[in-house]
Amino acid sequence: MLAYYLRNAQDRTAIVNTASLVINIFIGIGKLVLGFYLLSGWFITNALYYLVLCAAKGQALHMYTVAKKIESPKQKYDLEFSVYKRSGIFLCLLGVSYMLVCLRMYLARDVFIFDGFIVYLVAAVAFTKLAVAIYGNIVYRQLKNPIISTLKMFNFIDAMVSIVVTQTTLLTMQASPYAISVSALFGMACSALFFLIGIYMLYKKKKESLSEEEGVDPSM
């Protein structure tokens, strides 16, 4: 069964994302537990933010499984693009909420800083996520499945959120007086990017639907 699914590039992407989702859920729960243990509002907020992203990714994976069972190409197309549109709305809301998180970080200076060897572990995880996200977008750029495209967007956003945390920690280790403010501003820039990606997904959904209704090939 595994060999059968691995022959398909879309199925391979879904399987990899399922494995990473399980790992991310445990990481998110671990962050939440640490947040309550350390009484860190910033840690708890980021953990909840992380788990919400995991939930959205899990829902997209579930709908990918549902879509594979649909025989009608039109019904399958409609389902996939409905997931794509909802994900676009979610990314817009995600961008706005993360902007507020970073704004609080900038104004209240409320942030948790890792120390010791954990710093290197956090940095390694963050840059690995970013590398995997970039690799997936480049290698599988030919995949046009809307749900797979959604999963790639989620992976990119997950990586960028991790980079913000890593940047804060590394700059603080270097005793930079602007560590928190610079990282908060970078996080705000990322949140603006998330919002623009969400708008793009909404616009693309509308354009694809219009093309379909008019009988025009969406790829043109």
C-alpha positions as CSV (number, residue, x, y, z in Angstrom):
1,M,0.0,0.0,0.0
2,L,2.8,2.4,0.9
3,A,4.6,1.6,-2.5
4,Y,1.3,2.3,-4.3
5,Y,0.9,5.8,-2.7
6,L,4.5,6.7,-3.0
7,R,4.3,6.4,-6.8
8,N,2.1,9.5,-6.9
9,A,3.8,12.8,-6.2
10,Q,0.7,14.3,-4.6
11,D,0.2,11.3,-2.3
12,R,3.9,11.5,-1.3
13,T,3.5,15.2,-0.4
14,A,0.3,14.3,1.6
15,I,2.1,11.5,3.5
16,V,5.1,13.7,4.4
17,N,2.7,16.4,5.6
18,T,0.8,13.9,7.7
19,A,4.0,12.8,9.4
20,S,5.1,16.4,10.0
21,L,1.6,17.2,11.4
22,V,1.9,14.5,14.0
23,I,5.3,15.9,15.1
24,N,4.0,19.5,15.1
25,I,1.1,18.6,17.3
26,F,3.3,17.1,20.0
27,I,5.6,20.2,19.7
28,G,2.6,22.5,20.1
29,I,1.3,20.6,23.1
30,G,4.8,20.7,24.6
31,K,5.0,24.5,24.1
32,L,1.6,24.9,25.7
33,V,2.5,22.8,28.8
34,L,5.8,24.8,29.1
35,G,3.8,28.0,28.8
36,F,1.6,27.2,31.7
37,Y,4.5,25.8,33.7
38,L,6.6,29.0,33.2
39,L,3.6,31.3,33.4
40,S,4.6,32.8,30.0
41,G,1.7,34.5,28.2
42,W,3.9,34.9,25.1
43,F,4.7,31.2,25.1
44,I,1.0,30.2,25.6
45,T,-0.1,32.5,22.8
46,N,2.4,31.1,20.4
47,A,1.6,27.5,21.3
48,L,-2.1,28.1,20.7
49,Y,-1.3,29.9,17.4
50,Y,0.8,26.9,16.5
51,L,-1.9,24.4,17.3
52,V,-4.5,26.3,15.3
53,L,-2.2,26.2,12.3
54,C,-1.9,22.4,12.9
55,A,-5.7,22.1,13.0
56,A,-6.0,23.9,9.7
57,K,-3.4,21.7,8.2
58,G,-5.1,18.6,9.5
59,Q,-8.4,19.7,8.1
60,A,-6.8,20.2,4.6
61,L,-5.2,16.7,4.8
62,H,-8.6,15.2,5.7
63,M,-10.3,16.9,2.8
64,Y,-7.5,15.6,0.5
65,T,-8.5,12.1,1.5
66,V,-12.2,12.8,1.0
67,A,-11.5,14.3,-2.5
68,K,-9.6,11.2,-3.6
69,K,-12.8,9.1,-3.1
70,I,-14.8,11.4,-5.4
71,E,-15.1,10.0,-8.9
72,S,-16.7,13.0,-10.6
73,P,-13.9,15.4,-11.7
74,K,-16.2,18.4,-11.4
75,Q,-17.3,17.6,-7.8
76,K,-13.7,16.9,-6.9
77,Y,-12.6,20.2,-8.4
78,D,-15.4,22.1,-6.5
79,L,-14.4,20.4,-3.2
80,E,-10.7,21.1,-3.6
81,F,-11.2,24.8,-4.5
82,S,-13.7,25.2,-1.6
83,V,-10.9,24.0,0.7
84,Y,-8.5,26.4,-1.0
85,K,-10.9,29.3,-0.6
86,R,-11.5,28.6,3.1
87,S,-7.7,28.3,3.6
88,G,-7.3,31.7,2.0
89,I,-9.8,33.2,4.5
90,F,-8.0,31.4,7.3
91,L,-4.6,32.9,6.2
92,C,-6.0,36.4,6.2
93,L,-7.3,35.9,9.8
94,L,-4.0,34.3,10.7
95,G,-2.1,37.3,9.3
96,V,-4.2,39.8,11.3
97,S,-3.9,37.7,14.6
98,Y,-0.2,37.3,14.2
99,M,0.2,41.0,13.6
100,L,-1.5,41.6,17.0
101,V,0.8,39.0,18.7
102,C,3.9,40.8,17.2
103,L,2.5,44.2,18.1
104,R,2.1,43.0,21.8
105,M,5.6,41.7,21.6
106,Y,6.9,45.1,20.4
107,L,5.0,47.2,22.9
108,A,5.0,45.0,26.0
109,R,8.4,43.3,25.4
110,D,6.7,40.1,26.4
111,V,8.8,37.3,25.0
112,F,10.3,34.0,26.2
113,I,14.0,33.6,25.4
114,F,15.6,30.2,25.2
115,D,19.0,29.6,26.6
116,G,21.7,26.9,26.6
117,F,21.8,24.1,24.1
118,I,18.0,24.5,23.4
119,V,18.9,27.6,21.4
120,Y,20.7,25.5,18.8
121,L,17.9,22.9,18.7
122,V,15.3,25.6,18.1
123,A,17.4,27.2,15.4
124,A,18.0,23.8,13.7
125,V,14.3,23.0,13.7
126,A,13.4,26.5,12.3
127,F,15.9,26.4,9.5
128,T,15.0,22.8,8.7
129,K,11.3,23.8,8.4
130,L,12.3,26.7,6.1
131,A,14.5,24.5,3.9
132,V,11.8,21.8,3.6
133,A,9.1,24.4,2.8
134,I,11.3,26.0,0.1
135,Y,12.3,22.6,-1.3
136,G,8.7,21.5,-1.5
137,N,7.6,24.7,-3.3
138,I,10.4,24.3,-5.9
139,V,10.4,20.6,-6.5
140,Y,6.6,20.2,-6.5
141,R,5.7,23.5,-8.2
142,Q,4.2,21.6,-11.1
143,L,1.5,20.1,-8.8
144,K,-1.7,22.0,-9.5
145,N,-3.9,20.3,-6.8
146,P,-5.4,23.2,-4.8
147,I,-5.2,21.2,-1.5
148,I,-1.5,20.4,-2.1
149,S,-0.9,24.0,-2.8
150,T,-2.6,24.9,0.5
151,L,-0.4,22.5,2.4
152,K,2.7,24.0,0.9
153,M,1.5,27.5,2.0
154,F,0.9,26.2,5.6
155,N,4.4,24.7,5.7
156,F,5.9,28.0,4.6
157,I,4.0,29.9,7.2
158,D,4.9,27.4,9.9
159,A,8.6,27.9,9.0
160,M,8.4,31.7,9.0
161,V,6.8,31.8,12.5
162,S,9.6,29.5,13.8
163,I,12.2,31.9,12.2
164,V,10.8,34.8,14.1
165,V,11.3,33.0,17.4
166,T,14.7,31.9,16.4
167,Q,15.8,35.4,15.4
168,T,14.7,36.8,18.7
169,T,16.7,34.2,20.6
170,L,19.8,34.6,18.5
171,L,19.8,38.4,18.6
172,T,19.3,38.3,22.4
173,M,22.3,35.9,22.8
174,Q,24.4,38.5,20.9
175,A,23.2,41.1,23.5
176,S,21.5,43.2,20.8
177,P,19.5,46.1,22.4
178,Y,17.1,45.9,19.5
179,A,16.6,42.1,19.6
180,I,12.9,42.1,20.6
181,S,11.9,45.2,18.5
182,V,13.6,44.0,15.3
183,S,12.1,40.5,15.7
184,A,8.7,42.0,16.3
185,L,8.9,44.1,13.2
186,F,10.1,41.1,11.2
187,G,7.1,39.2,12.6
188,M,4.8,42.0,11.5
189,A,6.2,41.9,8.0
190,C,5.6,38.1,8.0
191,S,2.0,38.6,9.1
192,A,1.5,41.1,6.3
193,L,2.8,38.5,3.9
194,F,0.4,35.8,5.3
195,F,-2.5,38.2,4.8
196,L,-1.4,38.9,1.1
197,I,-1.0,35.2,0.5
198,G,-4.6,34.7,1.8
199,I,-5.9,37.5,-0.5
200,Y,-4.0,35.9,-3.4
201,M,-5.7,32.5,-2.7
202,L,-9.1,34.2,-2.5
203,Y,-8.5,36.0,-5.8
204,K,-7.2,32.9,-7.5
205,K,-10.3,30.9,-6.4
206,K,-12.6,33.6,-7.9
207,K,-10.6,33.7,-11.1
208,E,-10.6,29.9,-11.5
209,S,-14.3,29.7,-10.8
210,L,-15.0,32.4,-13.3
211,S,-12.9,30.6,-15.9
212,E,-14.7,27.3,-15.2
213,E,-18.2,29.0,-15.5
214,E,-17.2,30.6,-18.8
215,G,-15.8,27.3,-20.2
216,V,-12.2,28.7,-20.3
217,D,-9.2,26.6,-19.4
218,P,-8.0,27.9,-16.0
219,S,-4.4,27.3,-16.9
220,M,-4.6,29.9,-19.7
